[in-house]
Amino acid sequence: MKIAVVCYSLTGNSRYAAERIAEGLKADLYPLEPVRPLDPASPMRYVRGGASALLSILPRLKPYDYRSENYDYTVLVFPIWAGRPAAPMLSFVSENTFPPDTVSLVMCSKSGHVRGCMRKLGRYIVGVKKEPGLNLVEPVDASEGTNASALIAYPKELKEHIKQAEKARRSAKAR
């Protein structure tokens, strides 16, 4: 089973989570970078980032090596901006296609609200589901406790989910 972890991170929270998950899954890690990145130290990052997410202004990304056809499963790790997926992740999902039920989401936020993200990503990814997924609140700042436990448990849970999904697909094919 070949798994990829694709992440976008402005401040390091999503990158931190992606690295832990990729390590736990023994997966390939693909960090995304916009051609014109936001300045993580600028107070305007919230205005520019939130506006781009709300208005679906998709930034151009620097070239990346990820190809969905090379992987059985993909984990997307990204921050939530203004209740939506960060615009660079929207760029990525709009540029790629994924077989149904082969994507899991790990969303990082300050609030934990994810409904808008699921609706938005559902327009781009067939069969995207919140489960098995993970919703982290400030993973770096809270690297102990609930987040730490979740980052340890998630790869194990995802492997089990993938195994069960494969078993179901084989069973359906045999009929």
Backbone as numpy.savetxt, mean C-alpha at the origin, in Angstrom:
# Nx Ny Nz CAx CAy CAz Cx Cy Cz
5.78 -18.67 -4.09 4.92 -17.49 -4.09 5.81 -16.26 -4.09
5.68 -15.44 -5.13 6.50 -14.23 -5.25 5.64 -13.02 -4.87
6.14 -12.25 -3.88 5.39 -11.11 -3.35 6.20 -9.83 -3.49
5.52 -8.76 -3.84 6.15 -7.43 -3.91 5.48 -6.52 -2.89
6.28 -5.64 -2.30 5.76 -4.59 -1.43 6.11 -3.28 -2.12
5.10 -2.51 -2.48 5.29 -1.23 -3.16 4.87 -0.15 -2.18
5.74 0.85 -1.98 5.38 1.88 -1.00 5.69 3.28 -1.51
4.89 4.20 -1.00 5.21 5.62 -1.13 5.22 6.18 0.28
6.24 6.98 0.57 6.34 7.60 1.89 6.91 8.99 1.76
6.28 9.95 2.38 6.79 11.32 2.40 7.65 11.55 3.64
7.15 11.11 4.79 7.83 11.42 6.05 8.55 10.24 6.67
8.45 9.06 6.08 9.15 7.89 6.61 8.25 6.88 7.30
7.01 7.25 7.63 6.10 6.32 8.29 5.78 5.11 7.42
5.36 5.36 6.21 4.99 4.26 5.31 6.22 3.43 4.93
7.33 4.08 4.74 8.57 3.36 4.40 8.96 2.43 5.54
8.86 2.92 6.76 9.16 2.10 7.94 8.29 0.83 7.94
6.99 1.01 7.76 6.07 -0.13 7.74 6.39 -1.07 6.57
6.65 -0.51 5.39 6.94 -1.33 4.20 8.19 -2.18 4.40
9.21 -1.61 4.99 10.45 -2.36 5.22 10.21 -3.52 6.18
9.43 -3.29 7.25 9.14 -4.37 8.21 8.34 -5.48 7.52
7.35 -5.07 6.72 6.49 -6.05 6.05 7.28 -6.84 5.01
8.06 -6.16 4.19 8.86 -6.84 3.16 9.82 -7.84 3.81
10.39 -7.45 4.92 11.30 -8.35 5.64 10.54 -9.59 6.13
9.36 -9.38 6.72 8.56 -10.49 7.23 8.05 -11.43 6.15
7.81 -10.88 4.96 7.31 -11.68 3.84 8.42 -12.21 2.94
9.63 -11.74 3.18 10.75 -12.02 2.27 10.37 -11.59 0.84
9.83 -10.38 0.77 9.30 -9.83 -0.48 10.26 -8.79 -1.05
10.10 -8.51 -2.33 10.83 -7.43 -2.98 10.18 -6.11 -2.61
11.00 -5.09 -2.34 10.50 -3.78 -1.94 10.72 -2.78 -3.06
9.66 -2.04 -3.41 9.72 -1.02 -4.45 9.25 0.32 -3.90
10.16 1.19 -3.50 9.74 2.54 -3.06 9.44 3.40 -4.29
8.37 4.16 -4.22 7.99 5.06 -5.31 8.50 6.47 -5.01
8.92 7.16 -6.07 9.37 8.54 -5.93 8.77 9.40 -7.03
8.08 10.48 -6.65 7.58 11.40 -7.67 8.74 12.14 -8.33
8.56 12.53 -9.59 9.57 13.31 -10.30 9.78 14.64 -9.57
8.70 15.25 -9.12 8.78 16.50 -8.35 8.21 16.23 -6.95
9.06 15.77 -6.03 8.56 15.40 -4.70 8.18 16.61 -3.85
7.28 16.37 -2.92 6.95 17.38 -1.92 8.11 17.46 -0.92
8.28 18.62 -0.31 9.28 18.79 0.72 8.67 18.33 2.05
9.20 17.25 2.65 8.60 16.75 3.89 8.71 17.72 5.06
9.60 18.71 4.96 9.77 19.68 6.04 8.88 20.92 5.86
8.29 21.07 4.70 7.50 22.26 4.41 6.10 22.17 5.01
5.63 23.25 5.64 4.24 23.24 6.13 3.23 23.16 4.99
3.63 23.52 3.78 2.74 23.47 2.62 2.51 22.03 2.13
3.26 21.08 2.66 3.10 19.69 2.20 1.67 19.21 2.42
1.04 19.66 3.51 -0.34 19.24 3.78 -1.31 19.84 2.77
-1.09 21.08 2.39 -1.96 21.74 1.42 -1.78 21.11 0.05
-0.53 21.02 -0.41 -0.27 20.46 -1.74 -0.63 18.98 -1.81
-0.21 18.22 -0.80 -0.50 16.78 -0.79 -1.98 16.49 -0.69
-2.66 17.19 0.23 -4.10 16.99 0.40 -4.88 17.37 -0.85
-4.51 18.49 -1.46 -5.20 18.94 -2.67 -4.99 17.94 -3.80
-3.78 17.44 -3.96 -3.52 16.49 -5.05 -4.30 15.19 -4.83
-4.43 14.76 -3.57 -5.20 13.55 -3.29 -6.69 13.78 -3.53
-7.22 14.88 -3.03 -8.65 15.17 -3.18 -9.06 15.37 -4.64
-8.19 16.03 -5.39 -8.51 16.35 -6.79 -7.99 15.31 -7.78
-7.39 14.24 -7.24 -6.82 13.18 -8.08 -5.82 13.73 -9.09
-4.98 14.63 -8.64 -3.89 15.15 -9.48 -2.75 14.16 -9.35
-2.52 13.40 -10.41 -1.57 12.31 -10.35 -0.16 12.77 -10.76
0.77 12.76 -9.83 2.14 13.18 -10.17 2.84 12.12 -11.01
3.76 12.57 -11.84 4.60 11.63 -12.58 5.57 10.99 -11.60
5.82 9.70 -11.80 6.74 8.97 -10.93 8.07 8.73 -11.65
9.14 8.69 -10.88 10.42 8.28 -11.44 10.28 6.82 -11.86
11.05 6.38 -12.86 10.93 4.99 -13.32 11.15 3.99 -12.17
10.39 2.91 -12.21 10.53 1.84 -11.22 10.53 0.51 -11.95
11.07 -0.53 -11.32 11.22 -1.84 -11.96 10.04 -2.79 -11.76
9.11 -2.44 -10.93 7.99 -3.33 -10.62 7.16 -3.63 -11.87
6.80 -4.91 -12.03 5.87 -5.35 -13.07 4.92 -6.36 -12.43
3.64 -6.08 -12.45 2.68 -6.94 -11.75 2.72 -8.39 -12.24
3.00 -8.58 -13.51 3.03 -9.95 -14.03 4.16 -10.80 -13.45
5.12 -10.15 -12.79 6.23 -10.89 -12.17 5.92 -11.34 -10.75
4.72 -11.00 -10.24 4.39 -11.28 -8.85 3.04 -11.95 -8.72
2.94 -12.82 -7.72 1.67 -13.48 -7.41 0.79 -12.59 -6.53
1.43 -11.72 -5.75 0.70 -10.88 -4.81 1.46 -9.59 -4.60
0.72 -8.50 -4.39 1.34 -7.19 -4.17 0.73 -6.54 -2.94
1.59 -5.99 -2.10 1.16 -5.23 -0.93 1.48 -3.77 -1.21
0.47 -2.92 -1.11 0.65 -1.48 -1.30 0.66 -0.79 0.06
1.72 -0.04 0.32 1.86 0.66 1.60 1.95 2.15 1.30
1.07 2.94 1.93 1.00 4.36 1.58 0.33 5.16 2.69
0.59 6.48 2.70 -0.11 7.34 3.65 -1.48 7.75 3.12
-2.32 8.14 4.05 -3.62 8.70 3.71 -3.50 10.21 3.81
-3.90 10.89 2.74 -3.88 12.35 2.70 -5.30 12.83 2.46
-5.81 13.65 3.35 -7.16 14.21 3.23 -8.20 13.10 2.99
-8.02 11.97 3.68 -8.96 10.87 3.58 -8.86 10.06 2.30
-7.82 10.29 1.52 -7.63 9.59 0.24 -6.22 9.00 0.20
-5.99 8.04 -0.71 -4.62 7.54 -0.88 -3.72 8.69 -1.34
-2.47 8.69 -0.89 -1.51 9.69 -1.35 -1.45 9.66 -2.87
-1.38 10.82 -3.48 -1.43 10.93 -4.94 -0.37 10.08 -5.65
0.87 9.98 -5.16 1.83 9.11 -5.86 1.39 7.65 -5.92
0.69 7.17 -4.90 0.19 5.79 -4.95 -0.93 5.68 -5.98
-1.77 6.71 -6.09 -2.80 6.71 -7.13 -2.16 6.66 -8.52
-1.06 7.39 -8.69 -0.34 7.33 -9.97 0.09 5.90 -10.26
0.67 5.26 -9.25 1.15 3.89 -9.42 0.03 2.93 -9.79
-1.09 2.97 -9.05 -2.16 2.02 -9.36 -2.83 2.32 -10.70
-2.80 3.59 -11.12 -3.38 3.91 -12.43 -2.50 3.43 -13.58
-1.20 3.22 -13.31 -0.26 2.77 -14.33 -0.13 1.25 -14.40
-0.72 0.53 -13.46 -0.54 -0.92 -13.38 -1.89 -1.62 -13.32
-1.89 -2.88 -13.72 -3.08 -3.71 -13.58 -2.73 -4.87 -12.67
-3.72 -5.34 -11.93 -3.50 -6.42 -10.98 -4.59 -7.45 -11.17
-4.24 -8.73 -11.16 -5.29 -9.75 -11.21 -6.20 -9.60 -9.99
-7.47 -10.00 -10.10 -8.39 -9.86 -8.96 -7.86 -10.56 -7.70
-8.08 -9.93 -6.59 -7.75 -10.48 -5.27 -6.27 -10.80 -5.09
-5.40 -9.96 -5.65 -3.96 -10.17 -5.47 -3.28 -8.96 -4.85
-4.08 -8.08 -4.24 -3.54 -6.85 -3.66 -4.03 -6.71 -2.22
-3.11 -6.33 -1.36 -3.45 -6.01 0.02 -2.99 -4.59 0.31
-3.73 -3.89 1.14 -3.43 -2.49 1.44 -2.94 -2.31 2.87
-1.90 -1.51 3.00 -1.43 -1.09 4.32 -1.45 0.43 4.29
-2.36 1.00 5.08 -2.57 2.44 5.06 -2.07 3.07 6.36
-1.30 4.12 6.22 -0.73 4.83 7.38 -1.38 6.20 7.48
-1.79 6.55 8.70 -2.47 7.82 8.87 -2.28 8.36 10.27
-2.79 9.55 10.48 -2.83 10.11 11.82 -4.14 9.78 12.51
-5.19 9.48 11.71 -6.53 9.30 12.27 -7.03 7.87 12.25
-6.61 7.07 11.27 -7.11 5.72 11.14 -8.34 5.59 10.27
-8.81 6.68 9.65 -10.01 6.63 8.79 -9.62 6.21 7.38
-10.22 5.12 6.89 -9.79 4.55 5.62 -10.88 4.39 4.57
-12.13 4.69 4.87 -13.23 4.42 3.92 -13.03 5.10 2.57
-12.67 6.37 2.58 -12.47 7.09 1.32 -11.37 6.47 0.49
-10.35 5.98 1.15 -9.24 5.33 0.44 -9.71 4.07 -0.28
-10.51 3.28 0.40 -10.98 2.04 -0.21 -11.83 2.33 -1.44
-12.72 3.31 -1.34 -13.56 3.66 -2.50 -12.70 4.12 -3.66
-11.75 4.98 -3.38 -10.89 5.55 -4.43 -10.07 4.45 -5.10
-9.44 3.60 -4.32 -8.62 2.53 -4.90 -9.45 1.49 -5.62
-10.69 1.30 -5.18 -11.57 0.35 -5.84 -11.85 0.71 -7.29
-11.67 1.98 -7.64 -11.84 2.40 -9.04 -10.70 1.91 -9.92
-9.56 1.65 -9.31 -8.37 1.27 -10.06 -8.03 -0.21 -9.97
-8.37 -0.84 -8.87 -7.94 -2.22 -8.63 -9.16 -3.11 -8.47
-9.28 -4.11 -9.33 -10.39 -5.06 -9.26 -10.19 -5.95 -8.03
-11.22 -6.08 -7.24 -11.17 -7.00 -6.11 -10.37 -6.51 -4.93
-10.03 -5.21 -4.89 -9.27 -4.72 -3.74 -10.15 -4.79 -2.50
-9.56 -5.26 -1.42 -10.30 -5.42 -0.18 -9.49 -4.86 0.97
-10.19 -4.49 2.01 -9.50 -4.01 3.20 -8.85 -5.19 3.93
-9.43 -6.36 3.81 -8.89 -7.54 4.49 -8.31 -8.49 3.46
-7.20 -9.11 3.64 -6.31 -8.82 4.76 -5.55 -7.54 4.47
-5.59 -6.65 5.35 -4.90 -5.38 5.20 -4.51 -4.88 6.56
-3.99 -3.68 6.58 -3.50 -3.16 7.84 -3.67 -1.65 7.82
-4.15 -1.11 8.93 -4.30 0.33 9.07 -3.47 0.76 10.26
-2.41 1.50 10.00 -1.49 1.91 11.05 -1.62 3.40 11.32
-1.56 3.77 12.58 -1.58 5.18 12.96 -0.17 5.55 13.40
0.48 6.43 12.60 1.83 6.90 12.88 2.80 5.76 13.23
3.12 4.87 12.29 3.94 3.71 12.60 5.31 4.01 13.22
6.00 5.04 12.77 7.33 5.33 13.31 7.21 5.88 14.72
6.30 6.82 14.92 6.15 7.44 16.24 5.65 6.44 17.28
4.92 5.45 16.85 4.39 4.45 17.77 4.94 3.08 17.40
6.28 2.99 17.28 6.90 1.75 16.80 6.87 0.63 17.84
6.34 0.92 18.99 6.14 -0.12 20.00 4.64 -0.32 20.17
4.25 -1.32 20.90 2.83 -1.54 21.19 2.06 -2.09 20.02
0.87 -1.52 19.78 -0.06 -2.05 18.79 0.55 -2.12 17.40
1.19 -1.04 16.95 1.78 -1.04 15.61 2.85 -2.11 15.47
3.72 -2.22 16.47 4.79 -3.22 16.42 4.20 -4.62 16.33
3.20 -4.90 17.14 2.55 -6.21 17.12 1.90 -6.48 15.76
1.23 -5.45 15.23 0.56 -5.60 13.94 1.56 -5.86 12.83
2.69 -5.16 12.84 3.70 -5.34 11.80 4.35 -6.71 11.87
4.37 -7.31 13.03 4.90 -8.68 13.17 3.86 -9.69 12.72
2.60 -9.48 13.11 1.54 -10.44 12.80 1.10 -10.39 11.33
1.10 -9.22 10.72 0.57 -9.05 9.37 1.20 -9.99 8.33
2.53 -10.10 8.24 3.08 -11.02 7.23 2.60 -12.45 7.41
2.49 -12.91 8.63 2.01 -14.28 8.88 0.56 -14.42 8.43
-0.27 -13.44 8.78 -1.68 -13.48 8.39 -1.84 -13.42 6.87
-1.03 -12.59 6.23 -1.12 -12.46 4.77 -0.69 -13.75 4.09
0.38 -14.37 4.56 0.82 -15.65 3.97 -0.29 -16.69 4.08
-0.96 -16.75 5.21 -2.05 -17.70 5.40 -3.22 -17.38 4.46
-3.54 -16.10 4.32 -4.60 -15.68 3.41 -4.27 -16.09 1.97
-3.05 -15.85 1.56 -2.63 -16.19 0.19 -2.72 -17.70 -0.02
-2.28 -18.45 0.96 -2.34 -19.91 0.85 -3.79 -20.39 0.70
-4.71 -19.83 1.50 -6.12 -20.20 1.41 -6.74 -19.78 0.08
-6.38 -18.59 -0.40 -6.90 -18.11 -1.69 -6.42 -19.00 -2.83
-5.17 -19.40 -2.79 -4.62 -20.30 -3.83 -5.34 -21.64 -3.80
-5.57 -22.17 -2.61 -6.27 -23.43 -2.45 -7.69 -23.32 -3.05
-8.37 -22.23 -2.77 -9.73 -22.01 -3.30 -9.71 -21.91 -4.83
-8.70 -21.21 -5.38 -8.60 -21.08 -6.84 -8.37 -22.43 -7.50
-7.48 -23.24 -6.92 -7.21 -24.58 -7.47 -8.45 -25.45 -7.40
-9.18 -25.35 -6.30 -10.39 -26.14 -6.12 -11.45 -25.72 -7.15
-11.59 -24.43 -7.38 -12.56 -23.93 -8.35 -12.18 -24.35 -9.77
-10.88 -24.35 -10.06 -10.40 -24.78 -11.38 -10.68 -26.25 -11.64
-10.55 -27.06 -10.59 -10.71 -28.52 -10.71 -12.15 -28.91 -11.00
-13.09 -28.03 -10.67 -14.53 -28.36 -10.89 -14.93 -28.30 -12.30
